[in-house]
Amino acid sequence: MLKNSNEMTEKLKQENERLRRALSELSMLNDIARVISSTMEVDKILETVLKGAIKAADAEQGSIMLISKESDAPLKTLIRGMDTNKGKAPYRLGTGLSGWMIKNQRPLIIDNINTEPRFRGLRIEGSGIRSILSVPLLCKDTLIGVISLFNKKTGGPFTKDDLRLLSIIATQSAQVIENARLYEEEQQLRLIENELRMAYDIQMSLLPQETPEIKGMDIAGVSLPARIVGGDYYDFIKLDRDRLGVIIGDVSGKGIPAALLMSNIQATLRGQCLITPSVGECMSKANYLLHHCTDPEKFATLVYGIVDTKRGYFTYTNAGHNPPLLFDREGNWRLLDTGGIVLGMLEHFPYKEESIRLKTGDLIVMYSDGITEVMNEKEEDFGQERLIQLIFENRGLPSRKLLEKIIQRAKDFSKAVAQEDDMTAVVLKF
C-alpha cells in the first residue's frame, strides 16, 4: 500500500514538473510572439528570439545567421547572444557547419563536436565549443537563416526537448523575420528612389531653362537622364552681345554624388569663363580646382567653346570628351578633338585650344557617349558612324528638328534595352 502511494506521489511530481515546464515554455513563446509582432525592426526581432532561445535551452551562447545575397558569404551572422556572466569570447557557426545546414536544411544536434564523425577534422572558429544545437529558419519551405545554440550551462548535451522547443521558436519566428527584412529592404529602396529623384531635380535645375537667341545662330540643346541618373550636362553662358559660351560635359558616377559634382563643375566654369577669356586657360584653371576639391576617383570629360558671331569664329578646347562634329554646307566633316586629358586627373595640365573660321551653313554637333554607346538587343553600339551618317542626311534641318531626330534614332536603335546613360546633345547652326 505504501509502495503504491509513493509511486503515485512520484508520478504526480513528474506530472506537475511537466506541466510547470509546459507553462513556462508557453509563457516564453507568448512573450516572444508579443514582442516580435509589435515591431518591424529586424535587429530587435532577432535579439528577442535569440534571448528567448538561450533562456529556454539554458545555453551559454547563441547566434542567428541570415541568408545573405553576397555570393562570397551565403550566411551572415547578424546577431549574437551570450551569458554575460561567463566572460567568454563569442562563438559562431563555422563555414563547414553552416554549409551543412544550407545543404541539408534540417536540425543539427551535436553532443561533442570533437568526437562527431560528420565533422571530423573540422576547424571550429572560437574555442570552448562542446555541444551545438542548430535549427533552420524556414519561410514557405525556403531557408532564410539558421539559429544556433552553443553549450548547455550544465555541461551536458542538448536534449530532444531543447530541439523541440528551438524548432517551435524557429517556426514561430521565421515568417516574422522575413517580413521585417523585406520591410527594411523596401525602406532602403524608397530611400534610393528619393535620392535618385533628388539627383534628377538637381540635374534638371542646372540645365538651361531657355535657349539663348543669338543673331546669325540657330541653337538647340537637350539632356535626357537615364534610368539611373548620371552626370551629363550642357550649358549656355552669354558672355556679351556677340559671344556665347557653350559647354557639354559628363561627370563620373551616378545619383546624388554625380549631380553634386556636376553642380560643382558648372559653378567653377561659370565663374572662370567670365574672368578668363582664353578657353584653354579657363579649362586649366577648372582642372586645377577640380583636382583639389574632389576625391581622386572623381573626374569629368568636357568641351568648352566660345562662339563669336561678330568675328565669325568658334574657339574651343576638349578635355577628353567625345569630339564634337563639324559639318560644312557640302557635308564634309571633321572631329574637334584639340585640348587634353579629362578634368581632375592631374593637378596641372596646359589645355590647347583651336579657333575655327565659321561659314554660313556650318553645323556643330556636341554630344555625350550616352548617344553613341546606346546598345540594341544584339549588344551593338549605335556608334559614331551611324551618328555621322544621320547628321549628314539631315544637316539641312533646323537645329531643334535635327536634335530631335538624333535622340529619336538612338532610342529606336536601343528599342526595349534599358538606357543606362544620359543622352545629351547640343546643335549649333550658322
DOKOLKE-517807 format. One record per residue: x, y, z of N, C-alpha, C in turn; residue in one letter. Coordinates in steps of 0.2 Angstrom, whole numbers, plus 2048, in hexadecimal, padded with zeros to 3 digits. Layout:
! DOKOLKE-517807
XYZXYZXYZa ...
//
This chain:
! DOKOLKE-517807
8047FA800800800800804806800m 80980680480E80C80581280D7FEl 8148077FB8188077F581380B7F0k 80D8097EF80980C7EA8088137EBn 8078157F280781C7F380D8207F1s 81381D7F28198217F08198217E9n 81781C7E581781C7DE8138227DBe 80D8227DF8088277DD80B82E7DEm 80E82F7E38118357E58168377E0t 81A8327DE8208347D981D8367D3e 8178327D08148347CA81183B7CAk 80E83D7D080B8437D08118497D0l 8168477D381C84C7D381E84D7CCk 81F8477C88218477C181C84B7BDq 81684A7BE81184D7BA8108557BBe 8118567C281185D7C48178617C1n 81D85D7C08238607BD8228617B6e 81F85C7B381E85D7AC8198627AAr 8148637AE80F8697AD81386F7AFl 8178707B481A8767B581F8787AFr 8228737AD8278747A78238767A1r 81D8737A081987579A81687C79Ba 81487E7A18128857A281788A7A1l 81D8887A382388C7A282488D79Bs 82488879782688879082088C78De 81A88B78E81588F78B81589678Dl 81789879381889F79581D8A2791s 82389E7908298A178D8278A2785m 82389D78282189E77B81D8A477Al 8188A577F8148AA77F8178B177Fn 81C8B17848208B77848248B977Ed 8278B477B82A8B57748258B776Fi 8208B476F81B8B676A8188BD76Aa 8178BF7718158C677281A8CB770r 8208CA7718258CF7708268CF768v 8278C97658298CA75E8238CC75Ai 81D8CB75C8178CD7588168D5759s 81A8D875E8198DF75F81E8E475Cs 8228E17588288E57558298E274Et 82C8E774A82E8E57438368E6743m 8398E77488418E77488448E0749e 8488DF74484B8D874384F8D7749v 8538DB74B8588DA7508548D9757d 84F8DC75884B8DB75F8488D575Fk 8458D37598428CC7588478C675Ai 84D8C77568528C27578558C175El 8568C77618588C77688538C476De 84D8C576C8478C27708478BB76Ft 8478B97698478B176884D8AE76Bv 8538B176A8598AD76C8598AD774l 8578B37778578B377E8528AD781k 84C8AD77E8488A878084A8A177Fg 84E8A077985089977885689777Da 85A89C77E86089A78385D89978Ai 85889C78C85589B793851895793k 84D89378E84988D78D84E88778Ea 85388778A85888178A85D88178Fa 85E88679386388779886A887795d 86B88A79087188A78C87589078Ea 87C88F78D88189478E88089A789e 88089878388089D77D87B89B778q 87A89F77387689E76D8788A3768g 8758A17628768A675C8718A5757s 86F8AA75386A8A974E86E8AC747i 86E8A87428718A973C86C8A9737m 86C8AF7338678AF72D86A8AE727l 8668AB7228698AB71B86B8B1718i 8718B27168738B87138738B870Bs 8728BD7078728BD7008798BD6FDk 87E8BE7028858BF7008878B86FEe 88A8B66F888C8B06F68918AD6FBs 8968B16FD89B8AF70189A8AE708d 8948B070A8928AF71188A8AD711a 8898A67108828A470F87E8A5716p 8818A471C87E8A57228828AB726l 87E8B07288828B572C87F8B6733k 8838B67388818B673F87F8BD740t 8788BE7428768C57438758C674Al 8748C174F8738C27568768BD75Ai 87A8BE75F87C8B976487A8BB76Br 8798B576F8778B677687B8B277Ag 87C8B47808808B078587E8B178Cm 8808AC7908808AD7988858B279Ad 8848B879C8898BD79D88D8BB7A3t 88A8B67A788E8B47AD8948B07ACn 8948AD7A68998A87A48A08AB7A2k 89F8B179F8A58B579D8A98B1798g 8A68AE7938AA8AA78E8A98AE787k 8AD8AC7838AD8AF77C8A78AC779a 8A48B077489E8AE77189F8A876Cp 89B8A376C89C89E76789889F761y 89989C75B89589C756896896751r 89189574D89188F749896890744l 89B88B7438A088B73E89D88A737g 8A188B73289F88A72B89D88372At 8A087E72D89E87772B89887572Eg 89687873489087673788A87A734l 88B88073288688472F885881728s 88A87F72588987C71E88587671Fg 88687272488286C72587A86E726w 87987372A87287572B86F878724m 87387B72087087E71A86E878715i 87387371587286D71186C869713k 86C86771A86786271C86086671Fn 86186C72185B86F72385686C728q 85A86972D85686573385A866739r 85786573F85A866745861862746p 86586574A86C86274B86D862752l 86E85C75587085C75D87685875Di 87B85B761882858762883858769i 88585276C88685277388D854774d 89285277089985377189C85476An 89D85B7688A085C7628A7859760i 8AB8577668B18557658B184D763n 8AB84A7648AB8437638A584175Dt 8A284775B89D8467568A084474Fe 89E83E74D8A283B7478A083F740p 89A84274089884673A89D84C739r 8A084F73E8A485573E8AB854740f 8AD84E73F8B484C7428B985073Er 8BE8537428C385773F8C185E73Dg 8BA86073F8B886673E8BB86B743l 8BD8717408C08767448BA87B747r 8B987B74D8B487F7508B6886752i 8B288B7508B48927518B2894758e 8B689575C8B58977638B6891767g 8BA89276D8BB88C7718B688B776s 8B58857798B188377E8AA88077Cg 8A987F7768A387C7748A3875775i 89E87277889D86B77A897869776r 89186B77788B86977488886E770s 88486C76B88187176787A86E765i 87687376586F87276386D87775El 86C87575786A87A75286387874Fs 85F87D74D85987B74A858880744v 85687E73E85588273984F88773Ap 84F88D73784A892737847891730l 84188E72F83E88D729838891728l 83789572383189972182E89671Bc 82889371B82589071582A88B712k 82D887715832882713838884710d 83A88B71184088E70F844890715t 84B88E71584F88F71A85189771Al 84F89A7208518A17208578A2725i 85889D72985E89E72E85E898733g 86289873886489373D864896744v 86189374986289575086588F753i 86B89175786F88C75A87088E761s 87188976587288976C87988576El 87D88877288388577488488377Bf 88587D77D88787B78488187C789n 87F87778C87A87779287E87A798k 87B87E79C87E8807A188087B7A6k 87C8757A687D8707AB88386C7A9t 88686D7A388B8697A088986379Dg 88386179D88085B79987F85D792g 87C85878E87A85978787385C787p 87185F78186B86178086685B77Ff 86085C78285B85778285685777Ct 85285277B84C852776847857778k 84685977E84285E78084486577Ed 84B86677F84E86C77C84D86D775d 84E86777184D86776A846869768l 84186676C83A86776A83986E76Br 83B87177183987877283C87D76El 84387B76C846880767843880760l 84187A75E83D87975883687D758s 83387D75E82D88175E82E88875Ei 83488B76183689276183889475Ai 83B88F75683D89174F83789174Ba 83388C74C82C88C747828893749t 82889474F82489A7518278A174Eq 82E8A174E8318A774D8338A8745s 8348A37418368A473B8328A9736a 82C8A87368288AC7328288B3734q 8288B473B8298BB73D82F8BE73Cv 8358BB73C83B8BD73A83C8BF733i 8398BA72F8398BC7288358C2726e 82F8C372982B8C872782F8CF72An 8328CF72F8358D573283B8D672Da 83F8D172B8448D27268428D5720r 83D8D371D83A8D57178388DC718l 8358DE71E8338E571F8398E971Fy 83E8E77228448EC7228478ED71Be 8478E77178498E87108458ED70De 83E8EC70E83A8F170A83B8F870Ce 83D8F971383F900715845903712q 84A8FE71185090070E84F902707q 84B8FE7038499006FC8469066FCl 84190870183E90F701843914702r 84891370684D918707851919700l 8539136FD8579146F78529186F1i 84C9166F184891A6EC8479216EEe 8479236F484792A6F684E92D6F4n 85392A6F585A92C6F385A92D6ECe 8589296E88589296E185392F6DEl 84D9306E28499356E084C93C6E2r 85093C6E78539426E98599446E4m 85D93F6E286293F6DD85F9426D6a 85993F6D58569416CE8549496CFy 85194B6D58509526D58569566D5d 85B9546D88619586D88649596D1i 8649536CD8669536C68629586C2q 85B9576C385795B6BE8589636C0m 8599646C685996B6C885F96F6C6s 86496B6C486B96D6C286B96E6BAl 86696B6B786696C6AF8639736AEl 8649756A886197C6A585A97B6A5p 8569806A884F9806A884C9836A2q 85198669E84E989697855989693e 85398968C85998968785A991686t 86099368686299A68586199B67Dp 85F9A167C85E9A46758649A8673e 8689A566E86E9A966C86D9AA664i 86E9B066286D9B265B8729AE657k 86F9AB6518739A764D8749A064Fg 87199D65487299765786B993658m 86B98D65786598965986898365Ed 86598466486898066A86397B66Di 86597566F86097167286496C677a 86296A67D865966681860962685g 86295C68785E95768B86295268Fv 85F95069586294B69985D94769Cs 85D94069A85893C69D85B9376A1l 85A9386A885D9336AD85B92C6ACp 8609276AD85E9206AC85A91E6B2a 8599176B28559146B88599156BFr 8609156BE8649166C486791D6C2i 8659226C68679296C586F92A6C5v 87192C6BF87892D6BF87B9346BFg 8809366BC88393D6BD8849416B7g 8809406B18809446AB87D94B6ADd 88094F6A987D9566A988095A6A3y 87C95F6A287E96469D87C96B69Fy 87F97069D87E97769F87F97C69Ad 87C98169A87D98769687E98D69Af 88499169988699669D88799C698i 8829A16998839A76958889AC698k 88E9AC6948939B06978939B7695l 8909B968F88E9C068D88A9C0688d 8889C56848839C567F8859C1679r 88C9C067888E9BC6728919B5673d 8929B467A8959AE67B8919A9680r 8919A367E88D99E682892998684l 89299768B89699168D89198B68Dg 89498568A89097F68989497968Dv 89197669189497069589096A694i 89396469489095E694895959698i 89295669D8979526A189494B6A4g 8989476A78959416AA89A93F6B0d 89793F6B689B93E6BC89A9376BEv 89F9346C189F92D6C389A92C6C9s 8989266C98939246CE88C9246CCg 8889236D18809236D087D9266D7k 8779286D687392A6DC8759316DEg 8749326E58759386E887D93A6E8i 8829356E98899386E888A93A6E1p 8879376DC88993A6D58859416D4a 87F9416D787C9486D687F94D6DAa 88294C6E08859516E388C9536E0l 89094E6DD89694F6DA8949546D4l 88F9526D088D9566CA88C95D6CCm 88895E6D28879656D488D9696D6s 8929656D98989686DB89C96A6D4n 89C9666CF8A09686C989C96E6C6i 89696D6C68929736C289497A6C6q 89497A6CC8959806D089C9826CFa 8A197D6CE8A897F6CD8A99826C6t 8A697F6C18A79816BA8A39886B9l 89D9896BC89A98F6BB89E9956BFr 8A19936C48A59986C78AB99A6C3g 8AF9956C18B59966BD8B49996B6q 8AF9976B38AE9996AC8AC9A16ABc 8AA9A46B18A89AB6B18AE9AF6B2l 8B39AC6B58B99B06B68BF9AE6B2i 8BF9A86AF8C49A56AB8C29A56A4t 8C59A969F8C39A96988C59A3694p 8CA9A06968CD99A6928CA994695s 8C79906908C398A6928C8984694v 8CE9846928D49806948D698169Bg 8D798869D8D998A6A38D39886A8e 8CD98A6A68C79896AA8C79816ACc 8C897D6A78C79766A98CD9746ADm 8D39766AD8D89756B18D79776B8s 8D497D6B98D297F6C08CD97A6C3k 8C89796BF8C39746C18C596D6C3a 8CA96B6BF8CD9656C18D19656C7n 8D496A6C98D896B6CF8D396B6D5y 8CE96F6D48C996F6DA8C69686DBl 8C49656D68C195F6D68C59596D9l 8CC95A6D78D19556DA8D19566E2h 8D195C6E48D295D6EB8CC95D6EFh 8C695D6EC8C095E6F08BB9576F0c 8BE9526EC8BA94C6EC8BE9466EEt 8BB9406EF8BF93A6F08C39386EAd 8C89346EB8CC9326E58C992F6E0p 8C492B6E28C09276DC8BB92A6D9e 8BA9316DA8B59356D78B89396D1k 8B59396CB8B893C6C58B293E6C1f 8B39426BC8AE9446B78B19456B0a 8AD9436AB8AF9456A48AB94B6A2t 8AE94F69E8AB95669D8AD959696l 8A995C6938AA96168D8A896868Fv 8AC96D68E8AA97468F8AC978689y 8A797B6868A997F6808A5986681g 8A898A67D8A599167D8A4993675i 89D99467489B99766E89B99E66Dv 89F9A16698A09A866889D9AA661d 8969AC6628939AD65B8959B4658t 8989B865B89B9BE6588A19BD654k 8A59B96578AB9B76538AA9B164Fr 8A59AD6508A49A764C8A89A164Eg 8AA9A06548AE99B6568AB99765Cy 8AD99065C8AC98C6628B2989665f 8B498B66B8BA98966E8B8984674t 8BC97F6748BA97A6798C097667Cy 8BF9726818C396D6848C0967686t 8C39626858BF95B6878C395768Cn 8C09566928C39536988C194C698a 8C39486938C29406938BB93E691g 8B794368F8B094268D8AF93F686h 8A993C6848A893A67D8A9940679n 8AD9406748AE9456708A894866Cp 8A694E66D8A19516698A2950661p 89D95065D89D94F65689B956653l 8A095864E89F95E64A89D95C643l 89895E64189695D63A895964636f 89896463089696A62C890968627d 88E96D62388896D61F88896761Br 88E96561888F96061388E959616e 88F95961D88F952621896950623g 89B9536218A19516238A295262Bn 8A594E62E8A594E6368AC94D639w 8AD94F63F8B394E6428B294D64Ar 8B694A64E8B694A6558B9950658l 8B695265E8B99586618BC955668l 8C29536678C594F66D8CC952670d 8CD95966E8D295C6718D195E679t 8D695D67D8D595E6848D995A689g 8D795568C8DB9516918D794C694g 8DA94A69A8D794469E8D19466A2i 8CE9416A58C89436A98C99476AFv 8C494B6B18C594F6B68C694C6BDl 8CB94E6C18CC94B6C88D19466C8g 8D49446C38D993E6C38DF9416C6m 8E29466C38E89496C58E79506C8l 8EB9526CD8EB9586D08EC95E6CBe 8F195E6C78F29636C28F29606BBh 8EE9636B68EE9606AF8ED9666AAf 8F19686A58F096D6A18EB96B69Bp 8E596D69B8E196B6968E296F690y 8E296C68A8E39706848DC972681k 8DC97767D8D597967A8D697A673e 8D097A66F8D097B6688CB980666e 8CC9846618C798965F8C5987658s 8BF9876568BD9856508B998A64Di 8BA98C6468B79916438B098E640r 8AB9916428A498F6418A199263Al 89E98D63789B99063089398E631k 88F99262D88899162D88798962Bt 88298662F88197F62D88597A631g 88A97D63588E97863988997663Fd 88B97064188796C64688B96964Bl 88A96A65288E96765788A96365Ci 88B95C65C88795866188C956666v 88A95766D88D955673889950676m 88C94B67888894567B88B941681y 88893E68488B93968A88B932687s 88E92E68B88F92768988892368Ad 88492668D87D92368E879922688g 87B92668287892567C87C920678i 88392067788691C673887915676t 88791467D88890E68088190A682e 87B90D68087590A68187590367Dv 8728FE6808738F767D86C8F467Cm 86C8F06768668EC6758668E5678n 8618E16768618DA6788678D6677e 86B8D76718708D466F8778D6672k 8768DB67787C8DE67B8808E2676e 87D8E56718818E966C8808F066Ee 8858F466E8858FB66F8828FF669d 87E90466B87C90966688290C662f 88790E66588D90F66288E91665Fg 89491865E89591F65B89491F654q 89591965089391964988C91A647e 88891764B88091864A87F91F64Cr 88192265188092965288292D64Dl 88892C64A88B93164588693063Fi 88492A63D88092963787992C638q 87692C63E87092F64087093763Fl 87693A64287794164187794363Ai 87B93F63687D94162F87694162Bf 87293C62D86B93B62986694162Be 86794363186294863386594F635n 86B95163286E95763486A95D632r 86695C62E86296262B85C964630g 85B96063585596163A85796763Fl 85296A64285496F64785796B64Dp 85A96F65185E96B65785996765Bs 85496A65D84F96666284D96065Er 84B96065884895A65484E955654k 85495765285A95265285B94F658l 85B95365E85C95066485794B666l 85094C66584B94866684C941662e 84E94265C85093C65785593865Ak 85B93B65D86093766085E933666i 85A93666A85893367085392D66Ei 84E92F66A84A92A66884D924665q 85292566085591F65D85991B662r 85C91E66786091A66C85B916670a 85591967285091567684D90F672k 84C91166B84990B66784F906666d 85590766685A90366585A8FE66Cf 85A90167185A8FD6788548F9679s 84E8FC6778478F86778468F767Fk 8458F06808438EE6878498EE68Ca 84F8EF68A8558EF68E8558F5693v 8568F46998568F969E85B8FE69Da 85A90469D85F90A69C86390A6A3q 86A9096A386E90A6A98729106A9e 8729146A487591B6A48719206A2d 8739266A486F92C6A187092D69Ad 86B93069786C93269086C93A690m 87293D68E87294468E875946687t 87394C68487594E67E87495667Da 87895967A877960678879961670v 87496566D87596666687696E665v 87B96F66187C97766087C977658l 87897B65587897C64E87998364Ck 87D98564787F98B64587C98D63Ef 
//
